[in-house]
């Protein structure tokens, strides 16, 4: 077996679709054994069957908002693979840029609770479930962040706040778990995936992929790298780098931006409230 992650054992939350599945496939291709955690058994079955090597994939059904489910996933990973080297905290939902002025108080409260429960609490609970095993292997955590972890207008206020919180969480855990466990993040730009929205806004069945499908094929994205890929498979290399202790052993508390240049573009518009 060859590859940057040969012999590694990895747990990925939200690994049944989107960037999570792409990372799972890439990790297996790099030699890792991967436990894929998600809440949709049909997605998990398809992800396992479509892996480069299904014999090195374990699927675990559960909810990232449940500490018990995450502890069960860690235990199942260790039982199957003998250890845990890397946790990829990845499961998330998007608010489809629902602005504050388009939310009444009840919708705002429900949306905040749902988005933060998945995007922030889900990461924290996963880290709590995994850290003991990661200390044993001197392993690492890689968090899926976003351009919205640094900049505005990558979502509405609830999503942007959740991703800023995840960035702070990554940095805090990098300090608290050092020197045994490295903690880093990958700040992704827009990807053509099945990322869904909060049920609180009746967006649980809406996919960001539908928005990509409506774009004219000749319309360049509003980022410096006009021909930048939106395929999640092309975002996976940074996860491999950060998971590999041989390649990134001195790196912790850092976020790699894979955003097509959003960070150097500046604001897309001078003000978001000109319509008010």
Buried (B, 14 or more C-beta within 10 A) or exposed (E): EEBBBEEBBBBBBBBBBBBBBBBBBBBBBBBBBBBBBBBEEEBBEBBBEEBEBEEBBBBBBBBBBBBEBBBBBBBBBBEBBEBBBBBBBBBBBBBBBBBEEEBEEEBBEBBBBBBBBBBBBBBBBBBBBBBEBBEBBEBBBBBBBBBBBBBEBBBBBBBBBBBBBBBEBBBEBBEEBEEEBBBBBBBBBBBBBBBBBBEBBEBEEBBBBEBBEEEEEEEEBEBEBEEBBBEBBEBBBBBBBBBBBEEBEEBBBBBBBBBBBBBEBEEEEEEBEEEE
